[in-house]
Amino acid sequence: MLPAHWKSLPAFLLLVVGGGLLIGALTGPDVWFASLRKPSFNPPGWLFGPVWTALYVLIAIAGWRVWSKRTGTRADASALRLWWVQLGLNFLWSPVFFAARRIDIALAVIALLLVSIIGFIATAWPRDRVAALLFSPYALWVAFATALNAAFYWLNDAG
């Protein structure tokens, strides 16, 4: 028999992995995206699905850990709030970039996403280092994706 708090892990996984994959399927790259000038460091398209799926699992586990270990303190509430903020920004980026075709606004969204991820890591670190460490690959990937988004902007919109 699993401890009671483990029963909420599938809900976190469904929310994050399911939500991320659904948004990706609904707003993924299209003919418009194929027509954009791409930076030399743009990864192959097939890489994004596996990377994001793995990251979504880590995001879900980190959120679940912070949620299940909360003690009612202001610090716990801050970490959980930042987790929700990053999830909202994460889910917002794809519709803004691909559906609305607003590379400029998407750049602002992803920059805020990176700030919220770093904020989560800093806030979670004293309480749950595992949750903070689970966000480290996510922070690195989003830092790269921010540079990629900026390059798309400079190559396609800024001139």
PyRosetta script that sets phi, psi and omega in degrees:
from pyrosetta import init, pose_from_sequence

init()
pose = pose_from_sequence("MLPAHWKSLPAFLLLVVGGGLLIGALTGPDVWFASLRKPSFNPPGWLFGPVWTALYVLIAIAGWRVWSKRTGTRADASALRLWWVQLGLNFLWSPVFFAARRIDIALAVIALLLVSIIGFIATAWPRDRVAALLFSPYALWVAFATALNAAFYWLNDAG")
pose.set_psi(1, 127.8)
pose.set_omega(1, 179.6)
pose.set_phi(2, -78.6)
pose.set_psi(2, 148.7)
pose.set_omega(2, 173.6)
pose.set_phi(3, -59.1)
pose.set_psi(3, 153.3)
pose.set_omega(3, -174.1)
pose.set_phi(4, -57.0)
pose.set_psi(4, -39.0)
pose.set_omega(4, -176.1)
pose.set_phi(5, -67.4)
pose.set_psi(5, -20.8)
pose.set_omega(5, 178.2)
pose.set_phi(6, -69.0)
pose.set_psi(6, -22.8)
pose.set_omega(6, -177.6)
pose.set_phi(7, -66.3)
pose.set_psi(7, -20.0)
pose.set_omega(7, 179.9)
pose.set_phi(8, -86.6)
pose.set_psi(8, -12.8)
pose.set_omega(8, -179.5)
pose.set_phi(9, -59.3)
pose.set_psi(9, -45.2)
pose.set_omega(9, 178.3)
pose.set_phi(10, -58.7)
pose.set_psi(10, -33.0)
pose.set_omega(10, 177.9)
pose.set_phi(11, -65.9)
pose.set_psi(11, -42.2)
pose.set_omega(11, 177.1)
pose.set_phi(12, -63.5)
pose.set_psi(12, -43.9)
pose.set_omega(12, 179.1)
pose.set_phi(13, -63.2)
pose.set_psi(13, -42.7)
pose.set_omega(13, 179.1)
pose.set_phi(14, -64.1)
pose.set_psi(14, -45.2)
pose.set_omega(14, 179.8)
pose.set_phi(15, -60.2)
pose.set_psi(15, -52.0)
pose.set_omega(15, -172.0)
pose.set_phi(16, -78.2)
pose.set_psi(16, -54.4)
pose.set_omega(16, -177.8)
pose.set_phi(17, -67.8)
pose.set_psi(17, -47.9)
pose.set_omega(17, 179.5)
pose.set_phi(18, -62.6)
pose.set_psi(18, -45.1)
pose.set_omega(18, 179.1)
pose.set_phi(19, -63.7)
pose.set_psi(19, -44.6)
pose.set_omega(19, -180.0)
pose.set_phi(20, -63.5)
pose.set_psi(20, -45.1)
pose.set_omega(20, 179.7)
pose.set_phi(21, -66.7)
pose.set_psi(21, -37.8)
pose.set_omega(21, 178.3)
pose.set_phi(22, -64.6)
pose.set_psi(22, -47.3)
pose.set_omega(22, 179.1)
pose.set_phi(23, -62.2)
pose.set_psi(23, -42.1)
pose.set_omega(23, 177.8)
pose.set_phi(24, -61.6)
pose.set_psi(24, -41.2)
pose.set_omega(24, 179.6)
pose.set_phi(25, -67.9)
pose.set_psi(25, -35.9)
pose.set_omega(25, -177.5)
pose.set_phi(26, -79.9)
pose.set_psi(26, -27.3)
pose.set_omega(26, -172.9)
pose.set_phi(27, -128.2)
pose.set_psi(27, 21.5)
pose.set_omega(27, -176.3)
pose.set_phi(28, -67.9)
pose.set_psi(28, -179.1)
pose.set_omega(28, -178.0)
pose.set_phi(29, -55.9)
pose.set_psi(29, 147.3)
pose.set_omega(29, -179.7)
pose.set_phi(30, -139.0)
pose.set_psi(30, -163.0)
pose.set_omega(30, -179.0)
pose.set_phi(31, -61.6)
pose.set_psi(31, -38.6)
pose.set_omega(31, 178.0)
pose.set_phi(32, -58.2)
pose.set_psi(32, -48.0)
pose.set_omega(32, -179.3)
pose.set_phi(33, -62.1)
pose.set_psi(33, -40.8)
pose.set_omega(33, 180.0)
pose.set_phi(34, -61.6)
pose.set_psi(34, -27.4)
pose.set_omega(34, -178.2)
pose.set_phi(35, -82.7)
pose.set_psi(35, -10.5)
pose.set_omega(35, -178.3)
pose.set_phi(36, -72.0)
pose.set_psi(36, 148.8)
pose.set_omega(36, 170.0)
pose.set_phi(37, -72.8)
pose.set_psi(37, 133.8)
pose.set_omega(37, -175.3)
pose.set_phi(38, -114.2)
pose.set_psi(38, 144.5)
pose.set_omega(38, 177.3)
pose.set_phi(39, -69.8)
pose.set_psi(39, 159.6)
pose.set_omega(39, -178.3)
pose.set_phi(40, -62.8)
pose.set_psi(40, -24.2)
pose.set_omega(40, -178.2)
pose.set_phi(41, -95.9)
pose.set_psi(41, 14.9)
pose.set_omega(41, 177.6)
pose.set_phi(42, -68.7)
pose.set_psi(42, 121.1)
pose.set_omega(42, -179.5)
pose.set_phi(43, -70.2)
pose.set_psi(43, 162.7)
pose.set_omega(43, 175.6)
pose.set_phi(44, -64.5)
pose.set_psi(44, 146.3)
pose.set_omega(44, -176.2)
pose.set_phi(45, -56.3)
pose.set_psi(45, -34.6)
pose.set_omega(45, -176.9)
pose.set_phi(46, -64.9)
pose.set_psi(46, -18.4)
pose.set_omega(46, -176.5)
pose.set_phi(47, -73.5)
pose.set_psi(47, -30.3)
pose.set_omega(47, -172.2)
pose.set_phi(48, -64.7)
pose.set_psi(48, -41.6)
pose.set_omega(48, -178.8)
pose.set_phi(49, -59.2)
pose.set_psi(49, -54.3)
pose.set_omega(49, 179.5)
pose.set_phi(50, -63.5)
pose.set_psi(50, -39.9)
pose.set_omega(50, -179.3)
pose.set_phi(51, -63.7)
pose.set_psi(51, -49.4)
pose.set_omega(51, -178.4)
pose.set_phi(52, -65.5)
pose.set_psi(52, -36.2)
pose.set_omega(52, 177.8)
pose.set_phi(53, -61.5)
pose.set_psi(53, -46.7)
pose.set_omega(53, 178.3)
pose.set_phi(54, -62.3)
pose.set_psi(54, -43.6)
pose.set_omega(54, 179.4)
pose.set_phi(55, -63.7)
pose.set_psi(55, -40.1)
pose.set_omega(55, 178.8)
pose.set_phi(56, -61.7)
pose.set_psi(56, -36.7)
pose.set_omega(56, 176.0)
pose.set_phi(57, -63.2)
pose.set_psi(57, -45.0)
pose.set_omega(57, 179.0)
pose.set_phi(58, -63.8)
pose.set_psi(58, -41.1)
pose.set_omega(58, 178.7)
pose.set_phi(59, -61.2)
pose.set_psi(59, -44.4)
pose.set_omega(59, -179.4)
pose.set_phi(60, -63.5)
pose.set_psi(60, -45.8)
pose.set_omega(60, -179.4)
pose.set_phi(61, -63.6)
pose.set_psi(61, -42.6)
pose.set_omega(61, 179.0)
pose.set_phi(62, -62.3)
pose.set_psi(62, -45.6)
pose.set_omega(62, 178.4)
pose.set_phi(63, -62.4)
pose.set_psi(63, -42.3)
pose.set_omega(63, 179.1)
pose.set_phi(64, -63.4)
pose.set_psi(64, -41.5)
pose.set_omega(64, 179.3)
pose.set_phi(65, -61.9)
pose.set_psi(65, -45.8)
pose.set_omega(65, -179.7)
pose.set_phi(66, -65.3)
pose.set_psi(66, -42.4)
pose.set_omega(66, -179.6)
pose.set_phi(67, -65.0)
pose.set_psi(67, -44.3)
pose.set_omega(67, -175.1)
pose.set_phi(68, -75.0)
pose.set_psi(68, -19.4)
pose.set_omega(68, -179.9)
pose.set_phi(69, -101.4)
pose.set_psi(69, 5.8)
pose.set_omega(69, -175.8)
pose.set_phi(70, -64.5)
pose.set_psi(70, 144.7)
pose.set_omega(70, -177.3)
pose.set_phi(71, -119.1)
pose.set_psi(71, 2.6)
pose.set_omega(71, -179.3)
pose.set_phi(72, 91.2)
pose.set_psi(72, 4.9)
pose.set_omega(72, 179.8)
pose.set_phi(73, -80.4)
pose.set_psi(73, 161.9)
pose.set_omega(73, 177.2)
pose.set_phi(74, -62.0)
pose.set_psi(74, -38.4)
pose.set_omega(74, 179.6)
pose.set_phi(75, -64.2)
pose.set_psi(75, -41.7)
pose.set_omega(75, 176.9)
pose.set_phi(76, -62.9)
pose.set_psi(76, -42.5)
pose.set_omega(76, 179.4)
pose.set_phi(77, -63.9)
pose.set_psi(77, -38.1)
pose.set_omega(77, 178.8)
pose.set_phi(78, -64.8)
pose.set_psi(78, -44.4)
pose.set_omega(78, 179.2)
pose.set_phi(79, -62.5)
pose.set_psi(79, -44.4)
pose.set_omega(79, 179.9)
pose.set_phi(80, -66.5)
pose.set_psi(80, -39.3)
pose.set_omega(80, 177.9)
pose.set_phi(81, -61.6)
pose.set_psi(81, -44.5)
pose.set_omega(81, 177.9)
pose.set_phi(82, -64.0)
pose.set_psi(82, -35.1)
pose.set_omega(82, 176.9)
pose.set_phi(83, -61.9)
pose.set_psi(83, -44.6)
pose.set_omega(83, 179.0)
pose.set_phi(84, -67.1)
pose.set_psi(84, -38.5)
pose.set_omega(84, 178.6)
pose.set_phi(85, -62.0)
pose.set_psi(85, -47.5)
pose.set_omega(85, -179.3)
pose.set_phi(86, -63.8)
pose.set_psi(86, -36.7)
pose.set_omega(86, 179.5)
pose.set_phi(87, -65.0)
pose.set_psi(87, -43.8)
pose.set_omega(87, 178.1)
pose.set_phi(88, -61.4)
pose.set_psi(88, -45.0)
pose.set_omega(88, 179.1)
pose.set_phi(89, -66.0)
pose.set_psi(89, -39.3)
pose.set_omega(89, 177.7)
pose.set_phi(90, -59.3)
pose.set_psi(90, -48.5)
pose.set_omega(90, -178.7)
pose.set_phi(91, -69.9)
pose.set_psi(91, -23.4)
pose.set_omega(91, 179.7)
pose.set_phi(92, -78.1)
pose.set_psi(92, -32.4)
pose.set_omega(92, -171.4)
pose.set_phi(93, -58.0)
pose.set_psi(93, -49.7)
pose.set_omega(93, -175.4)
pose.set_phi(94, -60.5)
pose.set_psi(94, -47.4)
pose.set_omega(94, 177.0)
pose.set_phi(95, -62.1)
pose.set_psi(95, -36.0)
pose.set_omega(95, 179.5)
pose.set_phi(96, -68.5)
pose.set_psi(96, -46.1)
pose.set_omega(96, -177.6)
pose.set_phi(97, -71.6)
pose.set_psi(97, -55.7)
pose.set_omega(97, -171.7)
pose.set_phi(98, -85.1)
pose.set_psi(98, -44.8)
pose.set_omega(98, -176.1)
pose.set_phi(99, -81.1)
pose.set_psi(99, -47.5)
pose.set_omega(99, -180.0)
pose.set_phi(100, -82.7)
pose.set_psi(100, -16.2)
pose.set_omega(100, -179.9)
pose.set_phi(101, 57.8)
pose.set_psi(101, 38.6)
pose.set_omega(101, -180.0)
pose.set_phi(102, -108.7)
pose.set_psi(102, 83.8)
pose.set_omega(102, -178.8)
pose.set_phi(103, -61.4)
pose.set_psi(103, -35.7)
pose.set_omega(103, -179.2)
pose.set_phi(104, -66.4)
pose.set_psi(104, -47.4)
pose.set_omega(104, 179.4)
pose.set_phi(105, -69.2)
pose.set_psi(105, -36.9)
pose.set_omega(105, 176.7)
pose.set_phi(106, -60.8)
pose.set_psi(106, -35.9)
pose.set_omega(106, 177.8)
pose.set_phi(107, -63.6)
pose.set_psi(107, -41.3)
pose.set_omega(107, 176.8)
pose.set_phi(108, -65.0)
pose.set_psi(108, -41.8)
pose.set_omega(108, 179.5)
pose.set_phi(109, -61.9)
pose.set_psi(109, -46.6)
pose.set_omega(109, -176.7)
pose.set_phi(110, -70.8)
pose.set_psi(110, -31.2)
pose.set_omega(110, 175.2)
pose.set_phi(111, -65.2)
pose.set_psi(111, -42.8)
pose.set_omega(111, 176.0)
pose.set_phi(112, -64.9)
pose.set_psi(112, -36.6)
pose.set_omega(112, 176.7)
pose.set_phi(113, -60.1)
pose.set_psi(113, -46.3)
pose.set_omega(113, 179.8)
pose.set_phi(114, -61.3)
pose.set_psi(114, -42.4)
pose.set_omega(114, 177.9)
pose.set_phi(115, -61.7)
pose.set_psi(115, -43.0)
pose.set_omega(115, -178.8)
pose.set_phi(116, -67.6)
pose.set_psi(116, -34.8)
pose.set_omega(116, 177.4)
pose.set_phi(117, -65.3)
pose.set_psi(117, -46.7)
pose.set_omega(117, 178.5)
pose.set_phi(118, -63.3)
pose.set_psi(118, -39.6)
pose.set_omega(118, 176.3)
pose.set_phi(119, -61.6)
pose.set_psi(119, -41.4)
pose.set_omega(119, 177.5)
pose.set_phi(120, -62.2)
pose.set_psi(120, -46.5)
pose.set_omega(120, -179.6)
pose.set_phi(121, -58.0)
pose.set_psi(121, -47.7)
pose.set_omega(121, -178.6)
pose.set_phi(122, -64.4)
pose.set_psi(122, -38.8)
pose.set_omega(122, -178.0)
pose.set_phi(123, -76.0)
pose.set_psi(123, -36.9)
pose.set_omega(123, -178.6)
pose.set_phi(124, -78.3)
pose.set_psi(124, -28.1)
pose.set_omega(124, -173.4)
pose.set_phi(125, -49.4)
pose.set_psi(125, -49.7)
pose.set_omega(125, -177.6)
pose.set_phi(126, -68.7)
pose.set_psi(126, -21.3)
pose.set_omega(126, -175.2)
pose.set_phi(127, -99.4)
pose.set_psi(127, -38.5)
pose.set_omega(127, -176.0)
pose.set_phi(128, -152.3)
pose.set_psi(128, 91.1)
pose.set_omega(128, -176.8)
pose.set_phi(129, -64.5)
pose.set_psi(129, -30.5)
pose.set_omega(129, 178.1)
pose.set_phi(130, -63.6)
pose.set_psi(130, -46.5)
pose.set_omega(130, 178.7)
pose.set_phi(131, -60.3)
pose.set_psi(131, -42.3)
pose.set_omega(131, 178.6)
pose.set_phi(132, -63.6)
pose.set_psi(132, -44.0)
pose.set_omega(132, -179.9)
pose.set_phi(133, -66.6)
pose.set_psi(133, -33.2)
pose.set_omega(133, 176.6)
pose.set_phi(134, -61.7)
pose.set_psi(134, -25.2)
pose.set_omega(134, 179.2)
pose.set_phi(135, -85.8)
pose.set_psi(135, -9.1)
pose.set_omega(135, -177.3)
pose.set_phi(136, -62.1)
pose.set_psi(136, -48.6)
pose.set_omega(136, 177.2)
pose.set_phi(137, -62.2)
pose.set_psi(137, -34.7)
pose.set_omega(137, 177.4)
pose.set_phi(138, -62.5)
pose.set_psi(138, -45.4)
pose.set_omega(138, 178.7)
pose.set_phi(139, -61.8)
pose.set_psi(139, -43.1)
pose.set_omega(139, 179.6)
pose.set_phi(140, -64.2)
pose.set_psi(140, -44.1)
pose.set_omega(140, -179.9)
pose.set_phi(141, -65.3)
pose.set_psi(141, -42.6)
pose.set_omega(141, -179.3)
pose.set_phi(142, -70.3)
pose.set_psi(142, -31.9)
pose.set_omega(142, 173.4)
pose.set_phi(143, -62.7)
pose.set_psi(143, -44.1)
pose.set_omega(143, 175.7)
pose.set_phi(144, -63.1)
pose.set_psi(144, -44.7)
pose.set_omega(144, -179.5)
pose.set_phi(145, -64.5)
pose.set_psi(145, -31.5)
pose.set_omega(145, 176.3)
pose.set_phi(146, -65.5)
pose.set_psi(146, -44.3)
pose.set_omega(146, 176.6)
pose.set_phi(147, -63.1)
pose.set_psi(147, -39.4)
pose.set_omega(147, 178.0)
pose.set_phi(148, -64.1)
pose.set_psi(148, -46.1)
pose.set_omega(148, 178.2)
pose.set_phi(149, -60.2)
pose.set_psi(149, -43.2)
pose.set_omega(149, 178.7)
pose.set_phi(150, -61.7)
pose.set_psi(150, -41.7)
pose.set_omega(150, 178.7)
pose.set_phi(151, -64.0)
pose.set_psi(151, -41.6)
pose.set_omega(151, 175.5)
pose.set_phi(152, -58.8)
pose.set_psi(152, -42.4)
pose.set_omega(152, 178.8)
pose.set_phi(153, -61.9)
pose.set_psi(153, -50.0)
pose.set_omega(153, -177.2)
pose.set_phi(154, -65.0)
pose.set_psi(154, -36.2)
pose.set_omega(154, -178.5)
pose.set_phi(155, -79.1)
pose.set_psi(155, -22.5)
pose.set_omega(155, -171.1)
pose.set_phi(156, -122.5)
pose.set_psi(156, -29.7)
pose.set_omega(156, -173.5)
pose.set_phi(157, -117.0)
pose.set_psi(157, -29.7)
pose.set_omega(157, -167.0)
pose.set_phi(158, -75.9)
pose.set_psi(158, -16.5)
pose.set_omega(158, -173.3)
pose.set_phi(159, -96.0)
pose.dump_pdb("model.pdb")
